[in-house]
Amino acid sequence: MRLKNRLKYWIQGFYFKRADVLIVELEHVRERLISELKIKPDRIVVIHNCLSSIYFDEKNWERVFIPPVDCDIRLGYLGRNYLHKNTAIFPAIASELKRKYGISVRFYVTFTENEWKKCTSDFKAISVNVGSLTVAQCPSFYKAVDAIVFPSLLECFSATPLETMAMGKPLFASDRPFNRDICGKYANYFDPTSPESAAEVIAHFFSTERQNRSILCAARNHAINFSNAKDRAKKYLDLLMQRD
């Protein structure tokens, strides 16, 4: 498998170097292409991704059932249970929040039935699986939980941070370049390899919740203005016209 992955990345790098122009969605990807593959900066263009239009049209939101559970905080995770998503850290975060801060939490996840079956008993003890969601159900999921935890170790771009901020929810995110490129100062960052770090950040936020309301409002404005479909399409068209 390791040899197969190395061959795949070599082939990808070969074609990246031959391309007239590369379009990426975040600045950290551009920086890595420059540093790792030595691609000239003027051949790499950053065009940000954007929120789905569903987040601006509440009448099209679909309901999602969130099972009630006796806990202090409902922490949501929206996404697949891939290894790099780092969801295995959840039981340790829950344990640390209870032990050190006296806070009981439940993680509401959106796994497929097969993903849920593969979860450990420790994971299931502190989690509630809502099941896989449609795009139209996602806003209702964000609205139903108290905050979103995004502990991913590796991304190029994920819509979850943008969607969380747009819904006015607190975001606890791994301190990685792909999150900082999207969220700037508006996320609550933690070391994704340290349950203690995550628990400390979560506990601190909820102990000063009233002071953070203005930050959540600013975060929402940041997400809404991060990019939009019209400007994104225009940037692609302008780039194509320049290449003629």
C-alpha positions as CSV (number, residue, x, y, z in Angstrom):
1,M,0.0,0.0,0.0
2,R,2.8,2.4,0.9
3,L,4.5,1.8,-2.5
4,K,1.2,2.2,-4.3
5,N,0.6,5.6,-2.6
6,R,4.2,6.8,-3.3
7,L,3.7,5.9,-7.0
8,K,0.3,7.7,-7.1
9,Y,1.8,10.9,-5.5
10,W,4.7,10.8,-7.9
11,I,2.4,10.6,-10.9
12,Q,0.2,13.4,-9.5
13,G,3.3,15.5,-9.0
14,F,4.5,14.8,-12.6
15,Y,1.2,16.0,-14.0
16,F,1.0,19.0,-11.7
17,K,4.4,20.2,-12.9
18,R,3.3,19.9,-16.5
19,A,0.1,21.9,-16.1
20,D,-0.2,25.4,-17.5
21,V,-2.0,26.5,-14.3
22,L,-3.1,24.9,-11.1
23,I,-6.2,26.1,-9.2
24,V,-6.4,25.4,-5.5
25,E,-9.0,26.4,-2.9
26,L,-6.8,27.6,0.0
27,E,-3.5,29.4,0.5
28,H,-1.7,26.6,2.4
29,V,-2.1,24.2,-0.6
30,R,-0.5,26.8,-2.9
31,E,2.4,27.2,-0.4
32,R,3.0,23.4,-0.2
33,L,3.0,23.1,-4.0
34,I,5.6,25.8,-4.2
35,S,7.8,24.3,-1.4
36,E,7.4,20.6,-2.1
37,L,7.1,20.4,-5.9
38,K,8.9,23.7,-6.7
39,I,6.1,24.9,-8.9
40,K,6.5,28.6,-9.8
41,P,4.1,30.8,-7.8
42,D,2.7,32.5,-10.9
43,R,1.3,29.1,-12.1
44,I,-0.8,28.6,-9.0
45,V,-4.1,30.4,-8.5
46,V,-6.2,30.4,-5.3
47,I,-9.9,30.5,-5.8
48,H,-11.8,30.0,-2.6
49,N,-14.7,27.5,-2.3
50,C,-17.9,28.9,-0.8
51,L,-21.0,28.1,1.2
52,S,-23.8,26.2,-0.5
53,S,-26.9,28.3,-1.3
54,I,-29.0,26.1,1.0
55,Y,-27.6,28.1,4.0
56,F,-29.2,31.3,2.8
57,D,-32.7,29.8,2.2
58,E,-34.2,28.4,5.4
59,K,-37.4,27.3,3.7
60,N,-35.5,24.6,2.0
61,W,-34.0,23.1,5.1
62,E,-35.1,19.6,6.0
63,R,-35.6,18.4,9.6
64,V,-33.3,15.9,11.2
65,F,-34.1,14.0,14.4
66,I,-31.6,14.7,17.2
67,P,-32.2,12.1,20.0
68,P,-32.4,13.8,23.4
69,V,-29.6,12.8,25.8
70,D,-28.9,13.9,29.4
71,C,-25.7,15.9,29.1
72,D,-24.3,19.4,29.6
73,I,-23.1,20.0,26.1
74,R,-24.0,18.5,22.7
75,L,-21.0,18.6,20.4
76,G,-21.6,17.8,16.8
77,Y,-19.4,16.3,14.1
78,L,-20.6,16.3,10.5
79,G,-18.7,14.1,8.1
80,R,-17.4,10.7,7.4
81,N,-15.4,8.6,9.8
82,Y,-12.2,8.4,7.8
83,L,-9.0,7.8,9.7
84,H,-7.6,11.3,9.0
85,K,-10.7,12.9,10.4
86,N,-9.4,11.9,13.9
87,T,-12.7,11.2,15.5
88,A,-11.1,8.5,17.6
89,I,-10.0,11.3,20.0
90,F,-13.6,11.9,21.1
91,P,-13.8,9.4,24.0
92,A,-10.6,10.9,25.5
93,I,-12.0,14.4,25.1
94,A,-15.2,13.5,26.9
95,S,-13.3,11.8,29.7
96,E,-11.0,14.8,30.2
97,L,-14.0,17.2,30.2
98,K,-15.7,15.1,32.9
99,R,-12.6,14.5,35.0
100,K,-11.1,17.9,35.0
101,Y,-14.0,20.3,34.4
102,G,-17.1,18.3,35.6
103,I,-18.7,18.7,32.1
104,S,-20.6,15.9,30.6
105,V,-20.8,15.9,26.8
106,R,-22.2,13.8,24.0
107,F,-20.8,13.8,20.5
108,Y,-23.5,13.7,17.8
109,V,-22.0,12.2,14.7
110,T,-23.3,11.6,11.2
111,F,-21.9,8.2,10.3
112,T,-23.2,5.6,7.9
113,E,-24.5,2.4,9.5
114,N,-21.4,0.6,8.5
115,E,-19.1,3.3,10.0
116,W,-21.1,3.2,13.3
117,K,-20.8,-0.6,13.5
118,K,-17.1,-0.3,13.4
119,C,-16.9,2.1,16.3
120,T,-15.5,1.0,19.7
121,S,-17.8,0.6,22.7
122,D,-16.0,3.5,24.3
123,F,-16.8,5.7,21.4
124,K,-20.5,4.6,21.3
125,A,-20.8,5.3,25.0
126,I,-20.2,9.0,24.6
127,S,-21.7,9.4,21.1
128,V,-25.1,9.5,19.4
129,N,-25.2,8.6,15.7
130,V,-27.7,10.7,13.8
131,G,-26.9,8.9,10.5
132,S,-25.9,10.1,7.2
133,L,-27.5,13.4,6.2
134,T,-28.6,15.0,3.0
135,V,-27.3,18.5,2.1
136,A,-30.7,20.0,3.0
137,Q,-30.6,18.4,6.5
138,C,-27.2,19.8,7.4
139,P,-28.3,23.3,8.5
140,S,-30.9,21.7,10.9
141,F,-28.1,19.5,12.3
142,Y,-25.9,22.5,13.0
143,K,-28.8,24.4,14.6
144,A,-29.6,21.5,16.9
145,V,-26.2,21.1,18.5
146,D,-24.4,23.5,20.9
147,A,-21.1,23.5,19.0
148,I,-19.1,21.7,16.3
149,V,-15.8,19.8,16.8
150,F,-13.6,19.4,13.8
151,P,-10.4,17.5,14.8
152,S,-9.2,16.6,11.3
153,L,-5.5,16.1,10.8
154,L,-5.4,16.5,7.0
155,E,-7.6,18.5,4.5
156,C,-7.2,20.6,1.4
157,F,-10.6,22.2,2.0
158,S,-13.6,21.3,4.1
159,A,-16.9,23.1,4.1
160,T,-17.6,22.2,7.7
161,P,-15.8,25.2,9.3
162,L,-17.5,27.6,7.0
163,E,-20.9,26.1,7.5
164,T,-20.5,26.1,11.3
165,M,-19.6,29.8,11.4
166,A,-22.4,30.7,9.0
167,M,-24.9,28.9,11.3
168,G,-23.6,31.0,14.2
169,K,-22.2,28.0,16.1
170,P,-19.0,27.8,18.1
171,L,-16.3,25.9,16.1
172,F,-13.6,23.9,17.9
173,A,-11.0,23.1,15.2
174,S,-7.7,21.4,14.9
175,D,-4.8,23.9,14.8
176,R,-3.8,23.2,11.3
177,P,-3.2,25.5,8.3
178,F,-6.3,24.3,6.4
179,N,-8.5,25.5,9.2
180,R,-6.7,28.8,9.8
181,D,-6.9,29.6,6.1
182,I,-10.7,29.4,6.3
183,C,-11.4,30.6,9.8
184,G,-8.7,33.1,10.7
185,K,-9.3,34.3,14.2
186,Y,-12.9,33.1,14.4
187,A,-12.3,29.4,15.4
188,N,-11.3,28.0,18.8
189,Y,-8.2,26.0,18.0
190,F,-6.7,23.0,19.8
191,D,-3.9,20.5,19.3
192,P,-5.6,17.6,17.5
193,T,-3.2,15.1,19.0
194,S,-4.1,16.2,22.6
195,P,-7.4,15.5,24.3
196,E,-6.3,17.7,27.1
197,S,-5.9,20.7,24.7
198,A,-9.3,20.1,23.2
199,A,-11.0,19.8,26.6
200,E,-9.4,22.9,27.9
201,V,-10.5,25.0,24.8
202,I,-14.0,23.7,25.0
203,A,-14.4,24.2,28.8
204,H,-12.9,27.7,28.5
205,F,-15.4,28.7,25.8
206,F,-18.5,27.5,27.6
207,S,-17.3,29.1,30.9
208,T,-17.2,32.5,29.1
209,E,-20.1,31.9,26.7
210,R,-21.7,35.4,27.1
211,Q,-18.5,37.1,26.1
212,N,-18.3,35.1,22.9
213,R,-21.7,36.1,21.4
214,S,-20.1,39.0,19.5
215,I,-17.4,36.7,18.2
216,L,-19.9,34.3,16.9
217,C,-21.7,37.1,15.0
218,A,-18.4,38.3,13.6
219,A,-17.5,34.7,12.6
220,R,-20.8,34.4,10.8
221,N,-20.1,37.5,8.8
222,H,-16.7,36.2,8.0
223,A,-18.1,32.9,6.6
224,I,-20.7,34.6,4.5
225,N,-18.2,37.0,3.0
226,F,-15.4,34.4,2.6
227,S,-16.5,33.6,-1.0
228,N,-19.7,33.3,-3.1
229,A,-20.7,31.3,-6.1
230,K,-21.0,34.4,-8.4
231,D,-17.5,35.7,-7.6
232,R,-16.0,32.2,-7.8
233,A,-17.5,31.6,-11.2
234,K,-16.2,35.0,-12.4
235,K,-12.7,34.2,-11.3
236,Y,-12.8,30.9,-13.2
237,L,-14.1,32.7,-16.3
238,D,-11.5,35.4,-16.0
239,L,-8.7,32.8,-15.7
240,L,-10.0,30.9,-18.8
241,M,-10.1,34.1,-20.8
242,Q,-6.5,35.0,-19.8
243,R,-5.3,31.5,-21.0
244,D,-6.8,32.0,-24.5
